[in-house]
Amino acid sequence: MTIHDVIRRPVVTEKALTRKEEEATLCFEVAAEANKTQVKQAVEKLFKVKVSDVRTSNFEGKMRRRGRFSGYRPDWKKAYVRLKPGQKMPEYAEI
């Protein structure tokens, strides 16, 4: 997998932006089959920063209905990437 296959998109929510400012932690949606080592290497290469640790969590897709039609949202994986102290925080979201 390439780095763009591993990291799908940044998660831009209130909680993610708070963690980014206070804890120097970035939040990304990543490929479901990507492991922590691949996520760490992709972030270091893409943003040119040093990564301290990576935490991941898997989410099951919820059932959603549109009238009488029902279906499931896709399953996805989220990664919290903490940067080493002294690293410059990359700006990928402007409020």
Gaussian input, Z-matrix of N, CA and C with variables (Angstrom, degrees):
# hf/3-21g

backbone

0 1
 N
 C     1     B1
 C     2     B2     1     A1
 N     3     B3     2     A2     1     D1
 C     4     B4     3     A3     2     D2
 C     5     B5     4     A4     3     D3
 N     6     B6     5     A5     4     D4
 C     7     B7     6     A6     5     D5
 C     8     B8     7     A7     6     D6
 N     9     B9     8     A8     7     D7
 C    10    B10     9     A9     8     D8
 C    11    B11    10    A10     9     D9
 N    12    B12    11    A11    10    D10
 C    13    B13    12    A12    11    D11
 C    14    B14    13    A13    12    D12
 N    15    B15    14    A14    13    D13
 C    16    B16    15    A15    14    D14
 C    17    B17    16    A16    15    D15
 N    18    B18    17    A17    16    D16
 C    19    B19    18    A18    17    D17
 C    20    B20    19    A19    18    D18
 N    21    B21    20    A20    19    D19
 C    22    B22    21    A21    20    D20
 C    23    B23    22    A22    21    D21
 N    24    B24    23    A23    22    D22
 C    25    B25    24    A24    23    D23
 C    26    B26    25    A25    24    D24
 N    27    B27    26    A26    25    D25
 C    28    B28    27    A27    26    D26
 C    29    B29    28    A28    27    D27
 N    30    B30    29    A29    28    D28
 C    31    B31    30    A30    29    D29
 C    32    B32    31    A31    30    D30
 N    33    B33    32    A32    31    D31
 C    34    B34    33    A33    32    D32
 C    35    B35    34    A34    33    D33
 N    36    B36    35    A35    34    D34
 C    37    B37    36    A36    35    D35
 C    38    B38    37    A37    36    D36
 N    39    B39    38    A38    37    D37
 C    40    B40    39    A39    38    D38
 C    41    B41    40    A40    39    D39
 N    42    B42    41    A41    40    D40
 C    43    B43    42    A42    41    D41
 C    44    B44    43    A43    42    D42
 N    45    B45    44    A44    43    D43
 C    46    B46    45    A45    44    D44
 C    47    B47    46    A46    45    D45
 N    48    B48    47    A47    46    D46
 C    49    B49    48    A48    47    D47
 C    50    B50    49    A49    48    D48
 N    51    B51    50    A50    49    D49
 C    52    B52    51    A51    50    D50
 C    53    B53    52    A52    51    D51
 N    54    B54    53    A53    52    D52
 C    55    B55    54    A54    53    D53
 C    56    B56    55    A55    54    D54
 N    57    B57    56    A56    55    D55
 C    58    B58    57    A57    56    D56
 C    59    B59    58    A58    57    D57
 N    60    B60    59    A59    58    D58
 C    61    B61    60    A60    59    D59
 C    62    B62    61    A61    60    D60
 N    63    B63    62    A62    61    D61
 C    64    B64    63    A63    62    D62
 C    65    B65    64    A64    63    D63
 N    66    B66    65    A65    64    D64
 C    67    B67    66    A66    65    D65
 C    68    B68    67    A67    66    D66
 N    69    B69    68    A68    67    D67
 C    70    B70    69    A69    68    D68
 C    71    B71    70    A70    69    D69
 N    72    B72    71    A71    70    D70
 C    73    B73    72    A72    71    D71
 C    74    B74    73    A73    72    D72
 N    75    B75    74    A74    73    D73
 C    76    B76    75    A75    74    D74
 C    77    B77    76    A76    75    D75
 N    78    B78    77    A77    76    D76
 C    79    B79    78    A78    77    D77
 C    80    B80    79    A79    78    D78
 N    81    B81    80    A80    79    D79
 C    82    B82    81    A81    80    D80
 C    83    B83    82    A82    81    D81
 N    84    B84    83    A83    82    D82
 C    85    B85    84    A84    83    D83
 C    86    B86    85    A85    84    D84
 N    87    B87    86    A86    85    D85
 C    88    B88    87    A87    86    D86
 C    89    B89    88    A88    87    D87
 N    90    B90    89    A89    88    D88
 C    91    B91    90    A90    89    D89
 C    92    B92    91    A91    90    D90
 N    93    B93    92    A92    91    D91
 C    94    B94    93    A93    92    D92
 C    95    B95    94    A94    93    D93
 N    96    B96    95    A95    94    D94
 C    97    B97    96    A96    95    D95
 C    98    B98    97    A97    96    D96
 N    99    B99    98    A98    97    D97
 C   100   B100    99    A99    98    D98
 C   101   B101   100   A100    99    D99
 N   102   B102   101   A101   100   D100
 C   103   B103   102   A102   101   D101
 C   104   B104   103   A103   102   D102
 N   105   B105   104   A104   103   D103
 C   106   B106   105   A105   104   D104
 C   107   B107   106   A106   105   D105
 N   108   B108   107   A107   106   D106
 C   109   B109   108   A108   107   D107
 C   110   B110   109   A109   108   D108
 N   111   B111   110   A110   109   D109
 C   112   B112   111   A111   110   D110
 C   113   B113   112   A112   111   D111
 N   114   B114   113   A113   112   D112
 C   115   B115   114   A114   113   D113
 C   116   B116   115   A115   114   D114
 N   117   B117   116   A116   115   D115
 C   118   B118   117   A117   116   D116
 C   119   B119   118   A118   117   D117
 N   120   B120   119   A119   118   D118
 C   121   B121   120   A120   119   D119
 C   122   B122   121   A121   120   D120
 N   123   B123   122   A122   121   D121
 C   124   B124   123   A123   122   D122
 C   125   B125   124   A124   123   D123
 N   126   B126   125   A125   124   D124
 C   127   B127   126   A126   125   D125
 C   128   B128   127   A127   126   D126
 N   129   B129   128   A128   127   D127
 C   130   B130   129   A129   128   D128
 C   131   B131   130   A130   129   D129
 N   132   B132   131   A131   130   D130
 C   133   B133   132   A132   131   D131
 C   134   B134   133   A133   132   D132
 N   135   B135   134   A134   133   D133
 C   136   B136   135   A135   134   D134
 C   137   B137   136   A136   135   D135
 N   138   B138   137   A137   136   D136
 C   139   B139   138   A138   137   D137
 C   140   B140   139   A139   138   D138
 N   141   B141   140   A140   139   D139
 C   142   B142   141   A141   140   D140
 C   143   B143   142   A142   141   D141
 N   144   B144   143   A143   142   D142
 C   145   B145   144   A144   143   D143
 C   146   B146   145   A145   144   D144
 N   147   B147   146   A146   145   D145
 C   148   B148   147   A147   146   D146
 C   149   B149   148   A148   147   D147
 N   150   B150   149   A149   148   D148
 C   151   B151   150   A150   149   D149
 C   152   B152   151   A151   150   D150
 N   153   B153   152   A152   151   D151
 C   154   B154   153   A153   152   D152
 C   155   B155   154   A154   153   D153
 N   156   B156   155   A155   154   D154
 C   157   B157   156   A156   155   D155
 C   158   B158   157   A157   156   D156
 N   159   B159   158   A158   157   D157
 C   160   B160   159   A159   158   D158
 C   161   B161   160   A160   159   D159
 N   162   B162   161   A161   160   D160
 C   163   B163   162   A162   161   D161
 C   164   B164   163   A163   162   D162
 N   165   B165   164   A164   163   D163
 C   166   B166   165   A165   164   D164
 C   167   B167   166   A166   165   D165
 N   168   B168   167   A167   166   D166
 C   169   B169   168   A168   167   D167
 C   170   B170   169   A169   168   D168
 N   171   B171   170   A170   169   D169
 C   172   B172   171   A171   170   D170
 C   173   B173   172   A172   171   D171
 N   174   B174   173   A173   172   D172
 C   175   B175   174   A174   173   D173
 C   176   B176   175   A175   174   D174
 N   177   B177   176   A176   175   D175
 C   178   B178   177   A177   176   D176
 C   179   B179   178   A178   177   D177
 N   180   B180   179   A179   178   D178
 C   181   B181   180   A180   179   D179
 C   182   B182   181   A181   180   D180
 N   183   B183   182   A182   181   D181
 C   184   B184   183   A183   182   D182
 C   185   B185   184   A184   183   D183
 N   186   B186   185   A185   184   D184
 C   187   B187   186   A186   185   D185
 C   188   B188   187   A187   186   D186
 N   189   B189   188   A188   187   D187
 C   190   B190   189   A189   188   D188
 C   191   B191   190   A190   189   D189
 N   192   B192   191   A191   190   D190
 C   193   B193   192   A192   191   D191
 C   194   B194   193   A193   192   D192
 N   195   B195   194   A194   193   D193
 C   196   B196   195   A195   194   D194
 C   197   B197   196   A196   195   D195
 N   198   B198   197   A197   196   D196
 C   199   B199   198   A198   197   D197
 C   200   B200   199   A199   198   D198
 N   201   B201   200   A200   199   D199
 C   202   B202   201   A201   200   D200
 C   203   B203   202   A202   201   D201
 N   204   B204   203   A203   202   D202
 C   205   B205   204   A204   203   D203
 C   206   B206   205   A205   204   D204
 N   207   B207   206   A206   205   D205
 C   208   B208   207   A207   206   D206
 C   209   B209   208   A208   207   D207
 N   210   B210   209   A209   208   D208
 C   211   B211   210   A210   209   D209
 C   212   B212   211   A211   210   D210
 N   213   B213   212   A212   211   D211
 C   214   B214   213   A213   212   D212
 C   215   B215   214   A214   213   D213
 N   216   B216   215   A215   214   D214
 C   217   B217   216   A216   215   D215
 C   218   B218   217   A217   216   D216
 N   219   B219   218   A218   217   D217
 C   220   B220   219   A219   218   D218
 C   221   B221   220   A220   219   D219
 N   222   B222   221   A221   220   D220
 C   223   B223   222   A222   221   D221
 C   224   B224   223   A223   222   D222
 N   225   B225   224   A224   223   D223
 C   226   B226   225   A225   224   D224
 C   227   B227   226   A226   225   D225
 N   228   B228   227   A227   226   D226
 C   229   B229   228   A228   227   D227
 C   230   B230   229   A229   228   D228
 N   231   B231   230   A230   229   D229
 C   232   B232   231   A231   230   D230
 C   233   B233   232   A232   231   D231
 N   234   B234   233   A233   232   D232
 C   235   B235   234   A234   233   D233
 C   236   B236   235   A235   234   D234
 N   237   B237   236   A236   235   D235
 C   238   B238   237   A237   236   D236
 C   239   B239   238   A238   237   D237
 N   240   B240   239   A239   238   D238
 C   241   B241   240   A240   239   D239
 C   242   B242   241   A241   240   D240
 N   243   B243   242   A242   241   D241
 C   244   B244   243   A243   242   D242
 C   245   B245   244   A244   243   D243
 N   246   B246   245   A245   244   D244
 C   247   B247   246   A246   245   D245
 C   248   B248   247   A247   246   D246
 N   249   B249   248   A248   247   D247
 C   250   B250   249   A249   248   D248
 C   251   B251   250   A250   249   D249
 N   252   B252   251   A251   250   D250
 C   253   B253   252   A252   251   D251
 C   254   B254   253   A253   252   D252
 N   255   B255   254   A254   253   D253
 C   256   B256   255   A255   254   D254
 C   257   B257   256   A256   255   D255
 N   258   B258   257   A257   256   D256
 C   259   B259   258   A258   257   D257
 C   260   B260   259   A259   258   D258
 N   261   B261   260   A260   259   D259
 C   262   B262   261   A261   260   D260
 C   263   B263   262   A262   261   D261
 N   264   B264   263   A263   262   D262
 C   265   B265   264   A264   263   D263
 C   266   B266   265   A265   264   D264
 N   267   B267   266   A266   265   D265
 C   268   B268   267   A267   266   D266
 C   269   B269   268   A268   267   D267
 N   270   B270   269   A269   268   D268
 C   271   B271   270   A270   269   D269
 C   272   B272   271   A271   270   D270
 N   273   B273   272   A272   271   D271
 C   274   B274   273   A273   272   D272
 C   275   B275   274   A274   273   D273
 N   276   B276   275   A275   274   D274
 C   277   B277   276   A276   275   D275
 C   278   B278   277   A277   276   D276
 N   279   B279   278   A278   277   D277
 C   280   B280   279   A279   278   D278
 C   281   B281   280   A280   279   D279
 N   282   B282   281   A281   280   D280
 C   283   B283   282   A282   281   D281
 C   284   B284   283   A283   282   D282

   B1=1.4492
   B2=1.5275
   B3=1.3118
   B4=1.4597
   B5=1.5300
   B6=1.3392
   B7=1.4626
   B8=1.5254
   B9=1.3248
   B10=1.4637
   B11=1.5230
   B12=1.3279
   B13=1.4606
   B14=1.5215
   B15=1.3237
   B16=1.4611
   B17=1.5215
   B18=1.3405
   B19=1.4626
   B20=1.5249
   B21=1.3234
   B22=1.4569
   B23=1.5226
   B24=1.3553
   B25=1.4650
   B26=1.5214
   B27=1.3305
   B28=1.4671
   B29=1.5241
   B30=1.3201
   B31=1.4559
   B32=1.5243
   B33=1.3342
   B34=1.4595
   B35=1.5295
   B36=1.3287
   B37=1.4514
   B38=1.5294
   B39=1.3205
   B40=1.4556
   B41=1.5266
   B42=1.3194
   B43=1.4591
   B44=1.5300
   B45=1.3245
   B46=1.4631
   B47=1.5305
   B48=1.3292
   B49=1.4619
   B50=1.5243
   B51=1.3318
   B52=1.4609
   B53=1.5206
   B54=1.3322
   B55=1.4720
   B56=1.5186
   B57=1.3203
   B58=1.4590
   B59=1.5213
   B60=1.3319
   B61=1.4647
   B62=1.5214
   B63=1.3308
   B64=1.4564
   B65=1.5195
   B66=1.3216
   B67=1.4619
   B68=1.5263
   B69=1.3242
   B70=1.4720
   B71=1.5249
   B72=1.3378
   B73=1.4552
   B74=1.5210
   B75=1.3238
   B76=1.4607
   B77=1.5205
   B78=1.3227
   B79=1.4510
   B80=1.5326
   B81=1.3333
   B82=1.4640
   B83=1.5170
   B84=1.3434
   B85=1.4586
   B86=1.5162
   B87=1.3286
   B88=1.4604
   B89=1.5186
   B90=1.3238
   B91=1.4614
   B92=1.5257
   B93=1.3186
   B94=1.4651
   B95=1.5251
   B96=1.3198
   B97=1.4611
   B98=1.5344
   B99=1.3239
   B100=1.4706
   B101=1.5290
   B102=1.3429
   B103=1.4560
   B104=1.5298
   B105=1.3360
   B106=1.4596
   B107=1.5305
   B108=1.3093
   B109=1.4645
   B110=1.5231
   B111=1.3184
   B112=1.4585
   B113=1.5225
   B114=1.3370
   B115=1.4633
   B116=1.5248
   B117=1.3246
   B118=1.4682
   B119=1.5206
   B120=1.3262
   B121=1.4639
   B122=1.5229
   B123=1.3324
   B124=1.4658
   B125=1.5226
   B126=1.3340
   B127=1.4648
   B128=1.5214
   B129=1.3329
   B130=1.4648
   B131=1.5213
   B132=1.3132
   B133=1.4604
   B134=1.5283
   B135=1.3328
   B136=1.4518
   B137=1.5309
   B138=1.3281
   B139=1.4591
   B140=1.5252
   B141=1.3446
   B142=1.4741
   B143=1.5307
   B144=1.3279
   B145=1.4612
   B146=1.5267
   B147=1.3310
   B148=1.4601
   B149=1.5281
   B150=1.3262
   B151=1.4563
   B152=1.5214
   B153=1.3345
   B154=1.4542
   B155=1.5333
   B156=1.3317
   B157=1.4589
   B158=1.5233
   B159=1.3327
   B160=1.4647
   B161=1.5267
   B162=1.3253
   B163=1.4629
   B164=1.5192
   B165=1.3190
   B166=1.4610
   B167=1.5237
   B168=1.3290
   B169=1.4617
   B170=1.5170
   B171=1.3335
   B172=1.4600
   B173=1.5184
   B174=1.3346
   B175=1.4481
   B176=1.5252
   B177=1.3311
   B178=1.4509
   B179=1.5193
   B180=1.3298
   B181=1.4502
   B182=1.5214
   B183=1.3214
   B184=1.4662
   B185=1.5272
   B186=1.3293
   B187=1.4532
   B188=1.5340
   B189=1.3189
   B190=1.4590
   B191=1.5221
   B192=1.3200
   B193=1.4659
   B194=1.5125
   B195=1.3105
   B196=1.4554
   B197=1.5186
   B198=1.3210
   B199=1.4600
   B200=1.5058
   B201=1.3086
   B202=1.4664
   B203=1.5301
   B204=1.3207
   B205=1.4591
   B206=1.5282
   B207=1.3059
   B208=1.4579
   B209=1.5219
   B210=1.3020
   B211=1.4569
   B212=1.5116
   B213=1.3145
   B214=1.4559
   B215=1.5098
   B216=1.3287
   B217=1.4469
   B218=1.5192
   B219=1.3303
   B220=1.4637
   B221=1.5320
   B222=1.3388
   B223=1.4583
   B224=1.5224
   B225=1.3501
   B226=1.4588
   B227=1.5197
   B228=1.3241
   B229=1.4594
   B230=1.5200
   B231=1.3343
   B232=1.4576
   B233=1.5277
   B234=1.3389
   B235=1.4649
   B236=1.5161
   B237=1.3424
   B238=1.4548
   B239=1.5253
   B240=1.3295
   B241=1.4624
   B242=1.5219
   B243=1.3353
   B244=1.4642
   B245=1.5229
   B246=1.3307
   B247=1.4564
   B248=1.5207
   B249=1.3356
   B250=1.4597
   B251=1.5238
   B252=1.3326
   B253=1.4733
   B254=1.5213
   B255=1.3341
   B256=1.4605
   B257=1.5174
   B258=1.3336
   B259=1.4730
   B260=1.5320
   B261=1.3377
   B262=1.4603
   B263=1.5261
   B264=1.3245
   B265=1.4638
   B266=1.5340
   B267=1.3534
   B268=1.4588
   B269=1.5273
   B270=1.3246
   B271=1.4617
   B272=1.5206
   B273=1.3294
   B274=1.4497
   B275=1.5156
   B276=1.3345
   B277=1.4682
   B278=1.5130
   B279=1.2998
   B280=1.4659
   B281=1.5124
   B282=1.3038
   B283=1.4626
   B284=1.5094
   A1=109.94
   A2=115.79
   A3=120.42
   A4=108.81
   A5=116.12
   A6=118.80
   A7=111.79
   A8=116.77
   A9=119.87
   A10=111.74
   A11=117.67
   A12=120.79
   A13=110.97
   A14=116.67
   A15=121.54
   A16=110.17
   A17=117.64
   A18=121.81
   A19=107.95
   A20=115.92
   A21=120.00
   A22=111.70
   A23=116.49
   A24=120.59
   A25=108.63
   A26=117.02
   A27=118.64
   A28=110.09
   A29=115.78
   A30=121.27
   A31=106.65
   A32=116.71
   A33=122.11
   A34=108.50
   A35=115.63
   A36=122.72
   A37=107.45
   A38=116.88
   A39=120.00
   A40=110.95
   A41=116.31
   A42=121.17
   A43=110.97
   A44=116.99
   A45=120.90
   A46=111.42
   A47=117.36
   A48=120.08
   A49=111.61
   A50=117.93
   A51=121.30
   A52=110.56
   A53=116.93
   A54=120.30
   A55=111.46
   A56=116.28
   A57=120.41
   A58=110.62
   A59=117.27
   A60=120.86
   A61=112.69
   A62=118.09
   A63=121.25
   A64=114.16
   A65=118.10
   A66=121.27
   A67=113.74
   A68=118.84
   A69=123.17
   A70=110.81
   A71=115.75
   A72=121.85
   A73=109.71
   A74=116.74
   A75=122.76
   A76=109.08
   A77=116.75
   A78=121.90
   A79=108.72
   A80=116.28
   A81=121.27
   A82=110.62
   A83=115.32
   A84=120.54
   A85=105.72
   A86=116.46
   A87=121.09
   A88=109.61
   A89=115.51
   A90=121.06
   A91=109.09
   A92=116.37
   A93=121.41
   A94=112.07
   A95=117.36
   A96=120.09
   A97=112.77
   A98=117.78
   A99=121.41
   A100=109.94
   A101=115.95
   A102=119.42
   A103=110.06
   A104=116.63
   A105=121.39
   A106=112.13
   A107=117.38
   A108=120.89
   A109=110.86
   A110=117.24
   A111=120.83
   A112=111.40
   A113=117.63
   A114=121.27
   A115=109.67
   A116=117.35
   A117=121.60
   A118=111.13
   A119=117.54
   A120=121.07
   A121=111.27
   A122=117.78
   A123=121.14
   A124=111.33
   A125=117.81
   A126=120.98
   A127=110.30
   A128=117.79
   A129=120.70
   A130=111.67
   A131=117.02
   A132=120.74
   A133=112.03
   A134=117.20
   A135=121.57
   A136=112.40
   A137=117.55
   A138=121.20
   A139=113.86
   A140=117.89
   A141=123.34
   A142=111.16
   A143=116.11
   A144=123.44
   A145=108.58
   A146=116.88
   A147=122.57
   A148=108.76
   A149=115.82
   A150=121.95
   A151=109.68
   A152=115.53
   A153=121.50
   A154=110.79
   A155=116.79
   A156=120.05
   A157=110.61
   A158=115.28
   A159=122.75
   A160=107.97
   A161=115.96
   A162=122.05
   A163=107.68
   A164=116.76
   A165=120.36
   A166=109.93
   A167=115.13
   A168=120.60
   A169=108.76
   A170=115.55
   A171=122.56
   A172=109.73
   A173=116.81
   A174=122.73
   A175=109.32
   A176=115.60
   A177=120.36
   A178=109.30
   A179=116.47
   A180=120.65
   A181=111.42
   A182=115.95
   A183=120.78
   A184=110.15
   A185=115.56
   A186=119.88
   A187=108.46
   A188=116.70
   A189=122.33
   A190=108.96
   A191=115.08
   A192=120.85
   A193=110.01
   A194=116.59
   A195=125.01
   A196=105.51
   A197=116.71
   A198=119.85
   A199=110.45
   A200=116.72
   A201=119.29
   A202=112.70
   A203=117.26
   A204=121.27
   A205=109.54
   A206=116.69
   A207=120.06
   A208=109.43
   A209=115.11
   A210=121.03
   A211=109.26
   A212=116.21
   A213=121.90
   A214=110.61
   A215=115.56
   A216=120.35
   A217=107.80
   A218=117.37
   A219=118.20
   A220=112.60
   A221=116.02
   A222=121.74
   A223=107.87
   A224=116.54
   A225=119.09
   A226=110.35
   A227=115.49
   A228=122.29
   A229=109.09
   A230=115.93
   A231=121.84
   A232=108.42
   A233=115.94
   A234=121.34
   A235=109.82
   A236=115.83
   A237=122.70
   A238=107.07
   A239=116.75
   A240=122.14
   A241=108.27
   A242=116.76
   A243=121.10
   A244=108.96
   A245=115.26
   A246=120.95
   A247=110.37
   A248=116.05
   A249=120.87
   A250=109.49
   A251=117.73
   A252=120.06
   A253=111.58
   A254=115.90
   A255=121.34
   A256=114.73
   A257=117.51
   A258=120.14
   A259=109.01
   A260=114.99
   A261=120.60
   A262=109.10
   A263=116.61
   A264=122.22
   A265=109.64
   A266=118.48
   A267=119.55
   A268=111.17
   A269=116.03
   A270=121.12
   A271=109.47
   A272=116.06
   A273=120.19
   A274=111.45
   A275=118.19
   A276=121.16
   A277=109.31
   A278=115.43
   A279=121.08
   A280=108.21
   A281=115.98
   A282=120.50
   A283=109.44
   D1=144.05
   D2=174.95
   D3=-86.18
   D4=171.46
   D5=-178.86
   D6=-65.29
   D7=-28.58
   D8=179.12
   D9=-79.26
   D10=-19.11
   D11=172.43
   D12=-78.66
   D13=-34.89
   D14=-178.77
   D15=-71.17
   D16=-52.17
   D17=-178.83
   D18=-95.51
   D19=113.94
   D20=-178.20
   D21=-82.73
   D22=-52.76
   D23=-178.68
   D24=-165.04
   D25=156.31
   D26=173.13
   D27=-76.29
   D28=147.03
   D29=175.44
   D30=-92.87
   D31=114.09
   D32=-176.96
   D33=-110.45
   D34=90.88
   D35=176.47
   D36=-129.32
   D37=172.23
   D38=178.41
   D39=-60.45
   D40=-44.52
   D41=-178.92
   D42=-63.46
   D43=-43.06
   D44=-179.56
   D45=-66.46
   D46=-40.46
   D47=179.54
   D48=-69.54
   D49=-34.13
   D50=175.81
   D51=-65.20
   D52=-44.42
   D53=177.42
   D54=-63.92
   D55=-35.36
   D56=178.86
   D57=-63.17
   D58=-44.58
   D59=-177.46
   D60=-75.32
   D61=-42.91
   D62=-172.21
   D63=-89.42
   D64=-34.99
   D65=-172.75
   D66=-113.97
   D67=2.89
   D68=-176.79
   D69=54.58
   D70=45.05
   D71=-178.51
   D72=-120.82
   D73=128.15
   D74=177.67
   D75=-97.46
   D76=151.07
   D77=-177.47
   D78=-126.29
   D79=127.25
   D80=-177.43
   D81=-133.74
   D82=150.50
   D83=164.03
   D84=-87.50
   D85=127.01
   D86=-176.14
   D87=-122.01
   D88=168.35
   D89=178.24
   D90=-64.91
   D91=142.64
   D92=-176.29
   D93=-63.69
   D94=-29.94
   D95=-178.01
   D96=-92.54
   D97=1.49
   D98=179.29
   D99=-78.52
   D100=138.84
   D101=176.71
   D102=-100.70
   D103=177.11
   D104=-174.31
   D105=-63.85
   D106=-36.35
   D107=179.59
   D108=-65.05
   D109=-43.17
   D110=178.46
   D111=-64.82
   D112=-39.38
   D113=178.53
   D114=-64.69
   D115=-43.89
   D116=179.60
   D117=-60.83
   D118=-47.04
   D119=-179.80
   D120=-64.70
   D121=-39.14
   D122=-179.29
   D123=-65.69
   D124=-43.13
   D125=-179.97
   D126=-67.27
   D127=-42.71
   D128=179.14
   D129=-62.13
   D130=-39.48
   D131=-178.80
   D132=-75.37
   D133=-40.83
   D134=-175.55
   D135=-72.92
   D136=-43.43
   D137=-175.47
   D138=-103.57
   D139=-4.39
   D140=179.26
   D141=56.39
   D142=52.05
   D143=176.69
   D144=-131.07
   D145=167.84
   D146=176.17
   D147=-101.75
   D148=133.16
   D149=-176.25
   D150=-102.13
   D151=133.79
   D152=178.54
   D153=-83.77
   D154=-57.03
   D155=178.13
   D156=-152.43
   D157=164.49
   D158=-177.85
   D159=-131.05
   D160=132.78
   D161=173.03
   D162=-121.30
   D163=138.43
   D164=-179.22
   D165=-125.24
   D166=154.83
   D167=174.31
   D168=-146.82
   D169=141.33
   D170=179.55
   D171=-99.00
   D172=140.85
   D173=179.34
   D174=-123.24
   D175=132.18
   D176=175.53
   D177=-83.92
   D178=143.90
   D179=177.78
   D180=-68.90
   D181=138.69
   D182=-179.41
   D183=-86.30
   D184=154.01
   D185=175.75
   D186=-79.30
   D187=132.76
   D188=178.63
   D189=-128.01
   D190=147.52
   D191=-178.78
   D192=-120.90
   D193=145.16
   D194=169.23
   D195=-127.26
   D196=93.28
   D197=-176.52
   D198=67.56
   D199=-123.01
   D200=-179.95
   D201=-90.06
   D202=-5.05
   D203=-179.11
   D204=-93.84
   D205=134.46
   D206=179.35
   D207=-128.79
   D208=154.26
   D209=178.90
   D210=-164.63
   D211=178.49
   D212=-178.55
   D213=-114.91
   D214=142.70
   D215=169.52
   D216=-73.24
   D217=157.31
   D218=-177.67
   D219=-71.60
   D220=152.66
   D221=172.13
   D222=-71.26
   D223=149.92
   D224=179.81
   D225=-151.22
   D226=167.49
   D227=-176.40
   D228=-127.41
   D229=137.13
   D230=-179.78
   D231=-116.20
   D232=143.34
   D233=177.88
   D234=-126.08
   D235=130.06
   D236=171.97
   D237=-100.14
   D238=120.35
   D239=-175.58
   D240=-114.96
   D241=113.96
   D242=178.78
   D243=-94.06
   D244=132.57
   D245=179.86
   D246=-89.19
   D247=155.00
   D248=176.64
   D249=-69.29
   D250=152.00
   D251=179.08
   D252=-59.09
   D253=139.55
   D254=179.52
   D255=90.77
   D256=-4.21
   D257=179.72
   D258=-81.99
   D259=143.47
   D260=178.47
   D261=-76.30
   D262=131.18
   D263=-178.21
   D264=-75.55
   D265=122.15
   D266=177.55
   D267=-70.25
   D268=144.02
   D269=179.96
   D270=-102.85
   D271=105.66
   D272=175.65
   D273=-115.47
   D274=-4.47
   D275=179.86
   D276=-139.95
   D277=129.01
   D278=175.52
   D279=-112.34
   D280=135.37
   D281=-178.56
   D282=-88.90

